[in-house]
Structures are given as C-alpha cells and as structure tokens.
Amino acid sequence: MKKKIFLSKLIFITLVNSFLFACSGDEAAVPIADNPTTFEIISESLDHTILEDLLLSSGLDQALNSGIYTVFAPTDAAFGNIDTSNLSDSQVKNILMNHVVQGAAESSNLITAYLNTLAVESLSGVENNLSLYVNVGTDITLNGQSVVTGPDNLASNGVVHIVNEVITIPDVTTFAIADPTFGTLVDALILDGQPDFVATLSSFQAPAPFTVFAPTNDAFVTALTELGVESLTDIDPTILTSILNTHVIANANITSAELESGTIETLGETFELDAPNATITDQNGRSIAIVVTDVQAGNGVVHVASSVILPDLNLDPPPSANSVEMTVGNNGASSYFVSEIIGDENVTPLNVANSSWVLTEGTRYQLTILGANSHPFELRNSNGDALLSQSNEGSFEADTAVDFQTDGQQFDFTVTPELAAELNKYFCAIHSGMNGMVSVQ
C-alpha cells in the first residue's frame, strides 16, 4: 500500500540533495574550467593558511582537486576559536570533511534544508554520513554556529563559501537548537526541574548513540491541548521527564532503513512501531507519523515526529472515525457514478451519472475507483485546485489528519474541518466532463 504523505516526506532530504547538486546542469552552477580548483582557492587565500595546512597534512588536498564539491572554508580566525590539540588525525580529518558536500551549489541555490556532508559518524559501526542544517535567511547559517561571510568563490570543480566558524561534529542537540522547528522541544529539555537532557544527549559516551524522535513545535501545541494545559510549566515535572524520555532510544543509531515493527524500548515508556507505514502508536492509542527521517549527528540520528509521544496518562482513546466504503464506476469518459455504498450514510443516489455527493465531516471514506488507470480521480476546491488526487499532487496529501492513501484503485481519506472548508467538486484528472458537486455536512 502506498501512503503518499509518508513517502513524500521520507525522501525530502534526498530530494533536496538531488535538487541542489544536480544543479550542476544549470548555467549558474556549472564549474568554470579556467578557474582554480577548490583547494587552489583555499591555498591562494591569505586568510586560510591553517585550513590549507590541515588539508595538506590529511591528504584531502588531492581530493579537493578532483570531483565536484561545495566547500565551506573556515578562516584562520575561525580555527582560533576551537582547540584541536586533543583530537586524533582521523578526528581532525572528519571535521574537515564536515565542511564538504558533493556537488556544486552557489549561494542562490541553497535553501533551508538538511544536506549530507562527507563526514561520517563512528559510533554505529556503519559510518553514516553526517547531516548539515542549512538555514537561509538574511545570512546563510550552518548548524546554527557558522555563517557564510564570503559566498560564491567559483572553482573549476565546484564552489567555495568562506565561513566564520569551524563546523564541528554535531550531536543530536545541535540540530534541535539550530532548527527553529524544534524550539518548544528545546524549551522542554532545558526547563527547570528536568534532568540535564542536553548534557546526556550531547555526549558521545554511553548511552550514546541515540535514536531520537523529535516532535515539532506544532506537535507540542496539540499535546498541550490534549493534556488540558496552557504551557510546558503546567505539566507535572515527573510526567514531562517521562514524556521526553519516551522519545529517546539509547545505545542505538537506528536509521530509517533499520526501523523494524514491534515494541520499542525507550528511556521512558514503550511504544509500538509500524515500520512500513512509518507510524508510532503510543500507550494512549494515539497514532503518530514519522514525517522526516535520518538527520544524522555524530552521536545519533533524529527522526521527526508529527505528534508528541505520550506515556500512559489514562487519556481517552482517540475517537474512531465513522467509515464509509464506496465503489465508483464510470460511463466511458463521460461520467462517474457510484454503484455501491457500505456504511450508514446516504452520500449520493446509486448509478446516477455525475451525481452530487454529500460527505460528513469526521467520516473516513474508502473509495474504490474502478477505472482509476484511465480516469484518475481527484477532489478539488472551487478554484479547480487539486486537494487529493490519484495522478497529481494535492494540497491536502501531506495532512496527517486527512491520512490520504492511494494505490491502484484505492482512494481513502478523512474529511477534516480544514478539508471540508475546501471541498467543492470531484473530477477526472484527464476528462473534465467527468465531475460532480461535493458538499459537506
């Protein structure tokens, strides 16, 4: 079964990498053959003597003279802000590689996203490539600690961006602090009365590595409503500790490819994982989507959760949606008709061409579109924009509450208040004459 919301977000990071660094086919990102190499740009700079020496001593100078790379180059002043005296040669080399991304990306091609560097983590035994959080605003900031001060030094084999701080090996808290998506999570971690979560999760010693399921700010807003409180400080400190611990697996760096269905042990309480559908069911029966995966730090990996995973708080189970099954046939390319309805709703008369439908807010509809291959079905708003579609990208397909699923003839969705406000018509994505009105009660 294909679940469009999960698949689209699961590959988000991969798509960003592909987009940025497939840009080498665009004129703006094509390396210029007559220009110096990325290493030569660094070696010819009076402000990068330390970086040059480190690249030479580690053997990375030859690598940067071949291949296509985007290099974030710290100045001598930047190296003055860190102490590498206690690091091994391999650790220093890994820090240098944390400044290098495959492909050529000028500053105009960078967007706020997670990219993969050539650096790797060493705790899992797999050597997964580390992530780099690029935040594009007034400045271009990397992992919340280094700012691009001299962009777009074009090389024959890529581009060099000068940065004002060394990009050290990130821990899982690095991304939580750098990415404003997780502002409320950080507030919870450092709240008075809580254990020193930051010290634990920034450590590279046991119980590292960690697998963290990180709730977004919106997830916390919803959780506060569910708990009947207005702020984090209104939650009993012991309960908040349990909540936060239930998002952390210790002694494991579990990437998306390694997630397995079953009962998951955390530092807090257990939860159930459905790996193929990337969903978590907590001890209150709440379903939580994993919406972004594999943000890799040096001491663990972060996956993004659509909701806060709650321990057993004796919450009322989420109401089960009323379910209606409908079979939708077609008269050639001229019209749709509904041939069967299973459920307690009279959505529309049976076997009437392009009949009007009356849906109910809160109901989950499971449609079988018999002619889906030739007549892909979609729901639209009054402007003709696709909301849910078997062939196009609809604006509600990433809504976890709508939970849109389509595979072959399948077309399943839940009518949320937001979707209800937009619904206007059903259409064939190819044959415009196949359409009918949709209203919601």
N, C-alpha and C positions, 0 to 999 in steps of 0.2 A: 504494500500500500504506500503510495506516495503522499507525504504530508507536506504541502508546499511551503508552509511557514517555516518548518524546521530546515528543510533543505536549502531554502534561500538564505537563511541567516547562518547556517552552519558553514557555508562556503564563502561567507562575507570576507574574511581575512584573505583567503586565497584569491578571490576576485580582485580585491584591492591591490594585492601584489602583482597580479597579472596585468591589471589595467595600467598601473604606474610604470611598470617596467617592460611592458610591451609597447610603451610609448616611443621606444627607440625607432619605430617605424614612422613616427611623426617628425616633421621637419625640425620642430623646436627641440627635440630630444636626441637628435642624431649626433653622435660624437664627430668631431671635426678632425680629419686625418692629419692636417698640418699642425694641429695643436700639440703641446706636450702631453705626456701620459699623466694619469692621476698622481703617480709617485713623483714625476718630474715637477709638477706644480708644487707639491709639498716641499721637495728638496730645494727648489729655487726661491722659496719664501724665507725671509729673514725671521719671521715670527713662528716658524715651525721646525726649529733645529732639534728640539727634543723628540718630536714625533718622527722626524727623519731618522735620527739615531736609533730609536726603538724599532722602526720598520726594518732598518738595515740589520740590526742585531738579531731580529726574529726571523729574518728571511722573507718577510712579507713584501719587501720592495719589488721582488720579481713578480709576485702575484699581482701587484697593483700596476705592473707594466703590461699585463695581458688580461684578457677578459673585459667585460663591461661592468663598471661599478659606479655606484653613488657613494662617495666618501665624505663623512662628516669629520673635519680635521680640527682637533683642538690646538690652540695656540700654546706657546711656551708658558704664558701666564696661566693658562688653564691647568697645565701639568703641575704648576707650582701650588695648586690647591689640593693636591692629593699626595699620599705617601705610598709609593710602590716598593719601598725597601724590604718589606716583609713578604713580598709576593714572589712566587717562583717564575721562571721564564715562561712557562706554559700559561700561567695565570695572566701575566702581562700581555702575552700574545692574544689571549682570549679577549681581554679588554680592548685591544686594538681592533680585533675583528668585530667587536660590538659597534664599531663606527662605520662598518662597511655593509652595504646592501647590494645585492646583484641587480644589474640593470642601470640605466641612466635616467635620472629624474631631476629635472630642473625644478626650481622652487615653485614655478607656476603649475607644475604637475602634481605637487604634493597636496594631499588633503588630510583632514583629521582621520586617522586610522591607525591600526596596528600593522606593522610590517615585520618581516623576519630579517635578522642580521646574519652574518656569517659566524658569529659567536655561538657557542653551544653550552648547555648545562651538563654537569658531570655527575650529578647525584643519582640519576635513574639508571645509569649504565647504557643508555640508548644514545646520548648526545643529541637531544632535540635542539634545533636552532632557537635562539632567544628572540623574543619579540621586542619591538621598539615602538613606543607610543609617540606618534607624531601629532602634535596639536597645532593646527594652523589657525592663527588669529591675527592680531596686529603683528606678532612675531611668530616664527616657527620654533616651537619648543619641543625638545626630545626628552621623553621620560620625565618631564616636569623639572629637569635640572640643567639642561644645556640649551642655549639659544643660538640660532643661526645668525651670525653677525656679518658674514661675507658670502652671500649666496652666488651660485651660478658661475663658478670658475670652470669653464668648459675644457674638457680634455679630449684627446684622441680616442680614449677608451672609457668615457663616462663624464662625470662632473664631480667637482669638489666644492663642498659648502664649508666655510670656516665657522667653527663654533667656539663659544667662550668658556665651556666647561667640559671636562672629560666625562664621557657617558660610562659610568661604572656598571658592573654586572648587576642587573636589577633583582630584587627579591619580590615576593608577591605583594608586599605592601607598597612597593614603588608604583605599581600600576594603579592601585586603589587610590593613592594620594595624588597621582598625576592626572588621572582621568576624572573630570567632574561628574561623570555618570555615577560615580560611587561616593559622592560627598557624604550622603547620610550614613553609609556603611562606615566610613572613616570616623564620623562623629560618634557612632555607636562603639567602635573599637577603643576610642580614647576617653570614653565617658567616665566620670568619677565613679568609683565603686566597682569598676571592671578590672579583671586581671590585665597584666601588661601584654595585651594581644600583639601589639606592634613589635615588642622585643621577641616574642615567640615566633611570629610569622616572618620576621626579617632574618632569623637565624639560618645558618647553613649547616648547623649541627642537628643531631637527632632531637626532636622527632621529625625533622625535615628529611626528605622533601614532603611538600604538602600538595594536596589537590583541594582547591577552594572553589566553591560555588558562590559567586558574588552577586547579591541582589542589587538591582538598580535603585536609584532614588525613587522612581515611581513605585517600585515593589514595596518600599518601606511606607510610602503614603497609604497604599492599600492595606498593608499589615496593621498600621496604627488604627485604621478604621475598623478592621476586623477585631482588633483587641479592645476597641472601645476607649482608646486613649488619644490624647492630642499630641504628645511628643514622646521622644525616647525616655526622657526623665520620668515619665509617668509609669513606665514599665518596672516591675519589681526587679532589682539588680540581679537577683539569682536567676530569674526567668530569662532576662536579657543575656546573661552569660551562657545559659543553655541554648538559647536561640543562635547566638553567634557560633558556639562550638559545633552546632549541628550542620554548619556549612563547611566544615573542615575535616578532611581525611588526612591522617598523619601517616608518615613513613611510606608515602606512595606518590608518584608523579604519573597520574592516570590521564593520558591524552584521550581525545575523542575516539580514536581507533581502538583504544584499550578498554573503553567502558563496557561493562558486562551487566546484564539484567540480574536483579536479585536484591537481597537485603544488604544495604551499605552501612558499614560501621563508621561512625564519625567520632570526633572528640566529645560530641554531645550525645544525642539520641540517634537511633537508626532511621533510615527511610528506604523506600522501595524505588528502584531504578528500572525504567523500561528503556533499555539502550537503543533498540531500533527506532523508537519514536521520540527519543531524547526527552523523556518526561520523568519527573520525580513525583512520587506520592508520599506526602508526609504523614505523620501519625494522626493527623486530623482528617485524613481523606482528601486533602487539597491537592489538586494536580498543578504541577509547576513545570514550565517549559524551560529547557536549556536552549538559549537563543543565540549565543556566540560561544565558540569553543577555542581551546588551545592558545590562550595568551600565556606564553611560556616565559617564566622567570628562571633565575639561576637556582632557586631553591624550591621550585614547584610550578604548578600550572593552574591557571584560572579559567573557569568556565562561567559564563554569565547566566544568571537565573532570572526568570521573569517575575518571580514572587519570592517572598521570604519563606524559607523552610522552617516551619514551626514544630517544636516538640509537642508532645501530647499535652494540650491545655484544656481538654474536655470541651472543645469548641463544637458547636452544632455542625454536623456534616453539611457540606455544600449541597444545596437543593439540586436534585437531578432534573434535568430539562425534560419536558414533555417531548416525545419523539413521534414524528410522522414520516411514514415512508410513501413515496410517490413514484410511479412509473410514467415517464414522459416519452410518448411516441411522436411520430411526425408524418405528415402527408407530403411526401416528396420534399421539395424545397419551398413549399408554400406556407406551411403552418406546423406548429406544435399542438399536441393535445395530451391531456392527462388520462391515462387508461385505467389507473388503479390508485387508490389511496388507502393506506393501512394506518389507522390511528383514529383519534377522537375529534378530528377537525374536518369540516367541510370546506376545504381550501378552494375548490372550484368544481363546476359540473364536469362529469366524465365525458370524454370523447367529443368535446366541443373545440373546434379549431380556434387557436389563439385566444382562449378564454381568459378572463380576468381572474387573478388569484388574490385571495385574502389570507395573508400569513398572520401569525400571532407572535408578539414579542415574547422572547424567552423559550420558544419552541426550537427543537433541533430537527431539521429537515434532512432526510436521506433520500436523495433523488437518484433514480436510475435513468439516464438519458440513452435511450435505445439506439439513436442514430448519432452518437457523440463523435464518431470519426469523421463523418461528412457534415454534421451540423453541430459544431461545438456550442455548448450552452453558456450563457453568461447573464448575470444580473447587472443592471445599470441604474444610474441616477437620472434625474430629469435633464441633465446636460448631455446625456449619452455617454458618460464616462463609465468604464467597467469597474464594478465593485468586486465581483467574484467571477472568474472566467476559467473555462477549460482550455483556452488557447492563448489568451493574453494575460498580462499582469494586472490584476485588480487591486484597487487601493485598500481593500479590507483583508487581503490574503495574509498579511503579517499580523493580524489581530488575534492574539491567543484566545480571547473570549469567543470570537466567531468560530475559531478552530476549523477553518476551511480545509477539506480534504478532497482531492480528486485523483482518480486513477482509472483510466479507461472510461467506463460508463458512469462511474461514481461521481456524485456532486453533493457533498454533505456540508452543512453549515448551521450555525445557531444564530437566530435573529436577536442581536443585542440592541439596546436602545439607540446606539450610535448608527448601527446598520439600518435599523428601522427608519431613522430620520432621513436616510438617503435613498432607500429603495423606491423605484418608480416603474421599472419595466424588466421583463425578461426578453432576451434577444438571442437569435442565432448569430454567432460572430462572423459568419460568411454571408448568409442570406437574410437581408434586412427585413424581408416581408414576414419572416417567422418571428413574431413578437406579440406580447400581450402586456396588459397593465398589471402591476403588483402594488397592493396596499397592505398596510399592517395595522392590526387592531391591538 
